[in-house]
Amino acid sequence: MKKLSKNFLALFISDVGSRLLGFVAVVYIARLLGIEGLGHIRYGLAFLNYAVLFANPGLTTIGAREVVKDRNNRSIIEEIMGLRISLSGIIFLLFIIGLFIIPGQPITKKIILFYLLSLFPFAVLLEFVFQGREEMEYIGISRLIQYGTYVVLIFVLVKSTQNIVMVPISFFIGYAAAAGFLIFIFLKRYSHIKPRFSITLWRHLLAISMPVGLATIFNQVSLNLPPILLGVFHSKAEVGAFSAGFTIIIMLLIIERVFYYVFFPVISRQYIREPKKLKSSFTFLSRLLFAITIPLTLGGFVIAPGFINLIYGTGYESAIVIFRILLLYFLIAPITTIFGYGLVAINQERRFFRIITITALLNLILIIILGINFKGLGAATALFISEMIAIVLMHKELQKFVAFAVLKYVVKPAIAALLMAIILYALSGLHIIVLVVFGILIYSVVFYFIKGFSKEEVKKLKRLV
């Protein structure tokens, strides 16, 4: 429990810090470059997100799982590193060729090109090693280095729309700094590392990782599609409106990221050594996540107008309704992740792949149909619908191996959050920061008095904290 607490705390603090830094950068860009400038940046970043997916087809997830089994398995680390370097080089060349062939604005092509440079530090990023070894503090420090470097460079180098290409360049330098730090720590603690370039070894590695990789690619391709689709069929301003709302959701999804990084190796280890503990672990994780996401969703609905205006200023009114729909997506996304990677942790990656394939294809179709016809609002609705289907299917598959209840634990956080939302709506004339503080206090007090957690779970939470 002590090690789990240390990992959770280290990753949570660092992820909050790094996401806040990234959020500050987005707000600075949004205010300095306007809604169209933000649209250009998010449009270019979407291409990097796609490139990264194809350069890492599930390799880091499988790598972390294998390191959990054997902390000294250096060969798997070196094989994954060599394969990622090779894939990144191939993907980079393919995207560059595409930039020359496909017509588009020169500035947009420059932004995409400079973002694609981040493929190379990504290829040597050793986060999965430290995740498998459950040494999350190093991952946390690397992220703070990455986003700290990025924000400092943004403030120094970006002063007007003329400097827009410095945004992706700053992003690349920050990524390189993070990768360099983790390599330094690995060499210092675990001696040498040498990437292995062997097609024979890679075939075996790809065969193992491909189900997870394809599932992740399908899911993320559809998830990153809205900025590109909106940019092609509508305007960069529409991309900016969607991105303004989605950026806040990304910030909130710190919860998903931290829980995955900390608990994936724990679940993997329990499956090997203490399978009887899986039921209580999944129950506890589900209850804890719902106790967090439900109040954030309902509270966000109420304070959305003031919150968007506070962060982005005037001109982003169209992002309010998009943000509200995306909050519904946020409500269930962390739970879906825990269920999905729970399947991977217990060696059921093919089931995970099948579900993600189904929901990703559905999401892709919905985003195209709804995004073209209803713009950002339609794209946000598509994400929510597909995520709803995903959580149902993931839960159904996981129940075949680990039987645990979920829905009955939604009631108490929903009651506390609904009462909080009603009071916040009645006090909506107050400043947004005051409303946030009131919301936290109201929900916490009500949740405590209706005994949202049992005495045993409260003790577990105290030990974790």
C-alpha positions in Angstrom: 0.0 0.0 0.0 2.9 2.4 0.8 4.4 1.9 -2.7 0.9 2.3 -4.3 0.3 5.5 -2.4 3.7 6.8 -3.4 3.1 6.1 -7.1 -0.4 7.5 -7.1 0.7 10.7 -5.3 3.8 11.2 -7.5 1.9 10.7 -10.7 -1.2 12.6 -9.6 0.8 15.7 -8.5 3.0 15.6 -11.6 0.1 15.0 -14.0 -1.9 17.9 -12.4 1.1 20.1 -12.7 2.0 19.1 -16.3 -1.6 19.3 -17.5 -2.0 22.7 -15.8 1.1 23.9 -17.6 -0.2 22.5 -20.9 -3.5 24.1 -20.2 -1.8 27.5 -19.5 -0.1 27.1 -22.9 -3.4 26.5 -24.7 -5.1 29.4 -23.0 -2.1 31.7 -23.9 -2.3 30.5 -27.5 -6.1 30.9 -27.6 -6.0 34.5 -26.3 -3.0 35.5 -28.4 -3.8 33.8 -31.7 -7.6 33.8 -31.4 -10.0 31.0 -32.2 -8.7 30.5 -35.7 -5.1 30.4 -34.5 -6.0 27.8 -31.9 -7.8 25.9 -34.7 -4.5 25.8 -36.7 -2.6 24.4 -33.7 -5.1 21.8 -32.8 -5.4 20.8 -36.4 -1.6 20.2 -36.7 -1.4 18.4 -33.4 -4.1 16.0 -34.5 -1.7 14.8 -37.3 1.0 14.2 -34.7 -1.4 12.2 -32.6 -2.1 10.0 -35.6 1.5 9.5 -36.4 2.3 8.6 -32.8 -0.4 5.9 -32.8 1.1 4.1 -35.8 4.6 4.4 -34.4 3.5 2.6 -31.2 1.0 -0.2 -32.0 0.5 -1.3 -28.4 4.2 -1.8 -27.7 4.4 0.3 -24.6 1.4 -1.4 -23.0 2.7 -4.9 -23.6 6.2 -3.7 -22.6 4.9 -2.4 -19.2 3.1 -5.7 -18.6 6.2 -7.8 -19.4 8.4 -5.6 -17.2 5.9 -6.3 -14.4 6.5 -10.0 -14.8 10.3 -9.6 -14.9 11.9 -6.3 -13.8 15.2 -7.3 -15.3 13.9 -8.1 -18.8 16.2 -5.8 -20.6 15.8 -7.5 -24.0 12.1 -6.6 -24.2 13.0 -2.9 -23.5 15.7 -2.9 -26.2 13.5 -4.6 -28.8 10.6 -2.2 -28.2 13.0 0.8 -28.4 14.5 -0.4 -31.7 11.1 -1.1 -33.2 9.7 2.2 -32.2 12.7 4.1 -33.6 12.2 2.3 -37.0 8.5 2.8 -37.1 8.8 6.5 -36.2 11.2 7.0 -39.1 8.9 5.2 -41.6 5.8 7.1 -40.4 7.7 10.4 -40.5 8.7 9.8 -44.2 5.2 8.8 -45.2 3.7 11.9 -43.6 6.2 14.2 -45.2 5.4 12.7 -48.6 1.8 13.2 -47.9 2.4 16.9 -47.1 4.1 17.4 -50.5 1.3 15.6 -52.4 -1.9 16.8 -50.7 -2.8 20.5 -51.3 -3.2 22.9 -48.4 -2.1 26.2 -46.9 1.7 26.6 -46.5 1.4 27.7 -42.9 -0.7 24.6 -42.0 1.9 22.3 -43.6 4.7 24.0 -41.7 2.8 23.5 -38.4 2.2 19.8 -39.2 5.8 19.3 -40.2 7.3 20.7 -37.0 4.8 18.7 -34.9 5.9 15.5 -36.6 9.5 16.1 -35.4 8.2 15.0 -31.9 8.0 11.4 -33.3 11.7 10.9 -32.7 11.9 11.8 -28.9 8.6 9.8 -28.5 10.4 6.7 -30.0 12.9 6.7 -27.2 10.6 7.7 -24.4 11.0 5.1 -21.6 7.8 5.7 -19.6 6.6 2.1 -20.0 9.8 0.8 -18.3 9.3 2.9 -15.2 5.5 2.1 -15.2 6.3 -1.6 -15.2 8.8 -1.1 -12.4 6.3 1.0 -10.6 8.7 3.9 -10.3 6.2 6.6 -11.2 8.1 9.5 -9.7 10.4 9.5 -12.7 7.5 9.5 -15.1 6.1 12.4 -13.1 9.3 14.4 -13.2 9.8 13.8 -17.0 6.3 15.2 -17.7 6.9 18.3 -15.6 10.2 18.8 -17.5 8.3 18.4 -20.8 5.5 20.8 -20.1 7.6 23.2 -18.1 10.1 23.6 -21.0 7.2 23.9 -23.5 5.4 26.7 -21.6 8.6 28.7 -21.0 9.5 28.5 -24.7 5.9 29.4 -25.7 6.0 32.6 -23.5 9.5 33.5 -24.8 9.1 32.7 -28.5 5.4 33.2 -29.3 4.4 36.9 -29.3 2.0 37.2 -32.3 0.5 35.2 -35.1 3.8 35.6 -37.0 5.4 33.2 -34.5 2.8 30.4 -34.7 5.3 27.8 -36.0 7.2 28.2 -32.7 4.4 26.4 -30.9 5.1 23.0 -32.4 8.9 23.6 -32.3 8.6 24.4 -28.5 6.5 21.2 -28.1 9.3 19.1 -29.8 12.0 20.6 -27.6 9.9 19.9 -24.4 9.3 16.3 -25.6 13.0 15.8 -26.3 13.9 17.1 -22.8 11.5 14.6 -21.2 12.9 11.7 -23.2 16.5 12.7 -22.4 15.7 12.8 -18.7 14.2 9.3 -18.6 17.2 7.9 -20.6 19.6 9.5 -18.2 17.8 8.0 -15.2 17.7 4.5 -16.8 21.4 4.6 -17.6 22.2 5.8 -14.1 20.1 3.1 -12.4 20.3 0.2 -14.7 23.5 0.6 -16.6 23.5 0.5 -20.4 20.7 0.2 -23.0 21.1 -0.5 -26.7 18.1 -0.6 -29.2 17.8 -3.9 -31.0 17.1 -3.9 -34.7 16.0 -7.4 -35.6 13.1 -8.2 -38.0 12.8 -11.7 -36.5 12.4 -10.4 -33.0 10.0 -7.6 -34.1 7.7 -10.1 -35.8 7.1 -11.9 -32.4 6.8 -8.6 -30.6 4.2 -7.2 -33.1 2.2 -10.4 -33.0 1.8 -10.0 -29.2 1.2 -6.2 -29.2 -0.9 -5.9 -32.4 -4.4 -6.6 -30.8 -3.7 -3.8 -28.2 -2.1 -1.6 -30.9 -4.9 -1.9 -33.4 -7.5 -1.3 -30.7 -5.6 1.8 -29.6 -5.2 3.0 -33.1 -8.8 2.5 -34.0 -10.0 4.3 -30.9 -7.6 7.2 -31.1 -8.1 7.7 -34.9 -11.8 8.3 -34.3 -11.0 10.3 -31.1 -8.6 12.6 -33.0 -10.8 12.9 -36.1 -13.0 15.9 -35.0 -10.4 18.6 -35.4 -9.4 17.3 -38.9 -12.9 16.8 -40.1 -14.1 20.1 -38.8 -11.1 21.8 -40.4 -11.8 20.2 -43.8 -15.6 20.6 -44.0 -16.1 23.7 -41.9 -13.6 26.3 -40.6 -10.6 26.7 -38.4 -12.9 28.7 -36.0 -15.1 25.6 -35.7 -12.0 23.6 -34.9 -11.1 26.2 -32.3 -14.6 26.0 -30.6 -14.4 22.2 -30.4 -10.8 22.3 -29.2 -11.6 24.9 -26.5 -14.1 22.5 -24.9 -12.1 19.4 -25.5 -8.9 20.9 -24.0 -10.7 21.2 -20.6 -11.9 17.6 -20.9 -8.3 16.5 -21.6 -7.3 18.4 -18.4 -10.0 16.5 -16.4 -8.9 13.2 -17.9 -5.8 13.4 -15.7 -7.9 11.1 -13.6 -8.0 8.5 -16.3 -4.3 8.8 -17.1 -3.2 8.5 -13.4 -5.4 5.6 -12.6 -4.3 3.7 -15.7 -0.6 4.3 -15.1 -0.7 3.4 -11.4 -3.2 0.5 -11.3 -2.4 -1.3 -14.6 0.8 -2.9 -13.2 -1.1 -3.6 -9.9 -3.9 -5.4 -11.7 -1.3 -7.3 -13.8 0.5 -8.4 -10.7 -2.6 -9.4 -8.9 -3.7 -11.5 -11.8 -0.5 -13.5 -11.6 -0.1 -13.7 -7.8 -3.4 -12.9 -6.1 -6.3 -13.3 -8.5 -8.8 -13.4 -5.7 -8.1 -9.7 -5.0 -9.3 -8.6 -8.5 -12.9 -8.4 -7.6 -12.4 -6.0 -4.7 -9.9 -4.0 -6.8 -12.2 -3.4 -9.7 -15.1 -2.6 -7.4 -13.1 -0.1 -5.5 -11.7 1.6 -8.6 -15.2 1.9 -10.2 -16.7 3.4 -7.1 -13.8 5.8 -6.6 -13.9 7.0 -10.2 -17.7 7.5 -10.2 -17.4 9.5 -7.0 -15.1 11.8 -8.9 -16.5 12.0 -12.4 -20.2 12.4 -11.5 -19.9 15.7 -9.5 -17.4 17.1 -12.0 -19.9 16.4 -14.8 -23.0 17.9 -13.1 -21.0 20.8 -11.6 -19.5 21.5 -15.0 -22.9 21.6 -16.7 -24.0 24.4 -14.3 -20.8 26.6 -14.4 -19.9 26.0 -18.1 -20.7 29.5 -19.4 -18.7 31.3 -16.7 -15.9 28.8 -16.9 -15.4 29.1 -20.6 -15.6 32.9 -20.4 -13.1 33.0 -17.5 -10.6 30.8 -19.4 -10.8 31.9 -23.0 -12.4 35.3 -22.8 -15.0 36.5 -25.4 -15.5 34.9 -28.7 -15.8 31.3 -27.5 -19.5 31.2 -26.7 -20.0 28.4 -29.2 -17.7 26.2 -27.1 -20.1 26.1 -24.2 -22.7 23.6 -25.5 -19.9 21.5 -27.0 -18.2 21.4 -23.6 -21.4 20.3 -21.9 -21.8 17.4 -24.3 -18.2 16.4 -23.9 -18.7 16.3 -20.1 -21.0 13.4 -20.6 -18.1 11.7 -22.5 -15.8 12.5 -19.6 -18.3 11.0 -17.1 -17.7 7.4 -18.3 -14.3 7.5 -20.2 -12.1 6.8 -17.1 -14.3 3.8 -16.2 -14.1 2.5 -19.7 -10.3 2.7 -19.6 -10.1 0.8 -16.4 -12.4 -2.0 -17.7 -10.5 -2.1 -21.1 -7.0 -2.2 -19.8 -8.2 -4.5 -17.0 -8.9 -7.0 -19.8 -5.3 -6.5 -21.1 -3.9 -6.9 -17.6 -5.5 -10.4 -17.4 -4.3 -11.4 -20.9 -7.6 -10.8 -22.7 -6.3 -8.3 -25.2 -8.1 -9.9 -28.1 -11.5 -9.2 -26.4 -10.3 -5.7 -25.7 -9.4 -5.4 -29.4 -12.7 -6.7 -30.6 -14.7 -4.2 -28.5 -12.6 -1.2 -29.4 -12.8 -2.1 -33.1 -16.6 -2.2 -32.9 -17.0 1.1 -31.0 -14.2 2.9 -32.9 -15.9 2.1 -36.3 -19.2 3.2 -34.9 -17.6 6.4 -33.5 -15.9 7.0 -36.9 -19.3 6.8 -38.7 -21.1 8.9 -36.2 -18.4 11.6 -36.2 -18.5 11.9 -40.0 -22.3 12.0 -40.1 -22.9 14.2 -37.1 -19.7 16.3 -37.5 -20.5 17.3 -41.1 -24.2 18.0 -40.3 -24.0 19.5 -36.8 -20.3 20.6 -36.6 -18.6 20.5 -33.2 -21.8 19.7 -31.3 -22.3 16.6 -33.6 -18.7 15.5 -33.1 -19.0 15.8 -29.3 -22.3 13.8 -29.3 -20.7 11.1 -31.4 -17.9 10.7 -28.8 -20.4 10.3 -26.0 -22.6 7.7 -27.8 -19.7 5.5 -28.8 -18.2 5.7 -25.3 -21.5 4.6 -23.8 -21.5 1.5 -26.0 -17.9 0.9 -25.1 -18.4 0.9 -21.4 -21.3 -1.5 -21.6 -19.4 -4.0 -23.8 -16.2 -3.7 -21.7 -18.0 -4.4 -18.5 -19.8 -7.4 -20.0 -16.6 -9.0 -21.1 -14.7 -8.2 -17.9 -17.6 -9.8 -15.9 -16.8 -13.2 -17.5 -13.6 -13.3 -15.6 -14.1 -10.9 -12.6 -17.7 -10.6 -11.3 -18.3 -7.3 -9.6 -21.1 -4.8 -9.3 -21.0 -1.2 -10.6 -24.4 0.5 -11.2 -25.6 0.3 -7.6 -22.6 2.4 -6.6 -23.7 5.3 -8.9 -26.7 6.3 -6.8 -25.1 8.0 -3.8 -22.6 10.1 -5.8 -25.4 11.1 -8.1 -27.6 12.2 -5.2 -24.8 14.3 -3.7 -23.9 15.8 -7.1 -27.5 16.6 -8.0 -28.0 18.5 -4.8 -24.7 20.3 -5.4 -25.8 21.2 -8.9 -29.1 22.6 -7.8 -27.5 24.9 -5.2 -24.8 26.0 -7.7 -27.6 26.9 -10.2 -29.4 29.0 -7.5 -26.1 30.8 -6.7 -25.1 31.2 -10.4 -24.7 35.0 -10.0 -21.6 34.5 -7.8 -18.0 34.5 -9.2 -17.0 31.3 -10.9 -14.2 30.5 -8.4 -16.5 30.9 -5.5 -19.0 28.5 -7.2 -16.2 25.9 -7.6 -15.2 26.1 -3.9 -18.9 25.9 -2.9 -19.4 23.0 -5.2 -16.5 21.0 -3.7 -17.7 21.7 -0.1 -21.4 20.9 -0.8 -20.6 17.6 -2.5 -18.1 16.5 0.0 -20.4 17.2 3.0 -23.5 15.5 1.4 -21.5 12.5 0.2 -20.0 12.0 3.7 -23.4 12.2 5.4 -25.1 9.7 3.0 -22.1 7.4 3.5 -20.9 7.3 0.0 -18.1 5.0 1.1 -18.2 2.2 3.6 -16.0 2.4 6.7 -13.6 -0.2 5.2 -13.3 1.9 2.0 -12.7 5.1 3.9 -9.9 3.3 5.7 -8.5 2.1 2.4 -8.7 5.7 1.0 -6.9 7.0 4.1 -4.1 4.5 3.7 -3.8 5.4 0.0 -3.7 9.2 0.8 
